[in-house]
Amino acid sequence: MSRINVMKPWFGAEEIAALEKVIESGWVAQGPQVAQFETRFAEAMDASFAVATSNCTTALHLALVVAGIRPGDDVVVPSFSFIATANAPTYVGARPVFADVDRATGNVTVDTIAAALTERTTAVIAVDQGGMPVDLDPIRALCDPRGIVVIEDSACGAGSTYHGAPVGAGAELTAWSFHPRKILTTGEGGMLTSSHQYWADRARRLREHSMSVSASARHESVLAPPEEYHEIGFNYRMTDLQAAVGIVQLGRLSEIVARRREIAATYAEALSDIDGIRLVSDPAWGASNFQSLWLEVTLEFPLTREQLLEHLAANEVSARRGIMASHRQPAYRDRDTGNADLAVTELLTDSTLILPVFHQMTASEIDQVIDSIREAAGTRIRRFSTAVRI
Ligand SMILES: *Cc1c(COP(=O)(O)O)cnc(C)c1O
């Protein structure tokens, strides 16, 4: 039995060839490859504008800056998310206010957001958690008339769809991640897409110290024009090395998503008769890329979530605890993060685990995961009958 990891990036010779070309060109920092990646990514996601960044966390930070979120503002975010979602508002001096999520999808809903709104709420970050499309239209219908900006954190969402369109299409601001744990990877990397040219242009300048002339424009001219710095910016650039890999990866997106959905369907069918576990599935309004295919372990299952993780590990299956609850982390525990009831967040974070799903996964690896879970499901029957006999 070989060890099965929860995720593996999928690379081929094309990524290596793309990197070679960039290295041979001598220009490895942000330049023509980044520009091309932005154009192609915007096309693929039905977005008007795309700005590449160093990662999704910096894309979220830029989103909040261009949306005008300031110290004293409240930003509603799910606690049930990677901690970067909550951290981003703190970078602009705002307060993250935690909203609960829906048990079926693990996503915020119009109701959980409404319950967390305050008089000071100026933005909401809605996450496509684990690739599961968030039901954004009702959230926009709640927030838009109140002047609350809705930012989509689609770190995990490339290739997922909402009402037939790519998630994030039409959103005012959407942040994406290219970390190896996500769907496409550039090592580290991120993207901010927007329907507003002014916001995209400002984010483009802010990621490069708010320089009036970009580094690549200065490189192209023999006598570089003088540059000015109109506001305090950041260095949140992606490199051309990363973007070249990203362009190739983007070409693999539909294949990656199709394979992940196939693996998810295989698990769902093979585990459908087992009581006490629930595998996350597509909502009525879209299709998930299953970036994180999670399983809820309920009280009817003979093992607890921790015991099931241990059982899987003993079978060389490296599953992972489910999505974290940010409000329980030391960084947030003693902060005022609002008064919303986070019962579903706590239930899901304690009772879910993420199953291995990656493009190159073989049939026998999938079987190894399924067999381990089925074996775990059978333990009560054996234990129970022994107990009865005694
Ligand atoms: C991974 C992740 C991020 C952070 O992405 P980076 O590219 O690592 O900065 C933010 N939000 C969510 C929901 C994530 O899963």
The ligand as an SDF file (V2000), in Angstrom:
LIG
                    3D

 15 15  0  0  0  0  0  0  0  0999 V2000
   -6.2370   29.1260    0.5150 C   0  0  0  0  0  0  0  0  0  0  0  0
   -7.2290   30.1420    0.8220 C   0  0  0  0  0  0  0  0  0  0  0  0
   -6.8860   31.4910    0.9190 C   0  0  0  0  0  0  0  0  0  0  0  0
   -5.4650   31.9830    0.8480 C   0  0  0  0  0  0  0  0  0  0  0  0
   -4.8600   31.7350   -0.3710 O   0  0  0  0  0  0  0  0  0  0  0  0
   -3.2940   32.0280   -0.5650 P   0  0  0  0  0  0  0  0  0  0  0  0
   -3.1110   32.0340   -2.0420 O   0  0  0  0  0  0  0  0  0  0  0  0
   -2.5580   30.9240    0.1100 O   0  0  0  0  0  0  0  0  0  0  0  0
   -3.0130   33.3470    0.0480 O   0  0  0  0  0  0  0  0  0  0  0  0
   -7.8930   32.4080    1.1600 C   0  0  0  0  0  0  0  0  0  0  0  0
   -9.1650   32.0210    1.2910 N   0  0  0  0  0  0  0  0  0  0  0  0
   -9.5490   30.7300    1.2090 C   0  0  0  0  0  0  0  0  0  0  0  0
  -10.9910   30.3640    1.3400 C   0  0  0  0  0  0  0  0  0  0  0  0
   -8.5820   29.7470    0.9900 C   0  0  0  0  0  0  0  0  0  0  0  0
   -8.9580   28.4650    0.9360 O   0  0  0  0  0  0  0  0  0  0  0  0
  1  2  1  0
  2  3  1  0
  2 14  2  0
  3  4  1  0
  3 10  2  0
  4  5  1  0
  5  6  1  0
  6  7  2  0
  6  8  1  0
  6  9  1  0
 10 11  1  0
 11 12  2  0
 12 13  1  0
 12 14  1  0
 14 15  1  0
M  END
$$$$
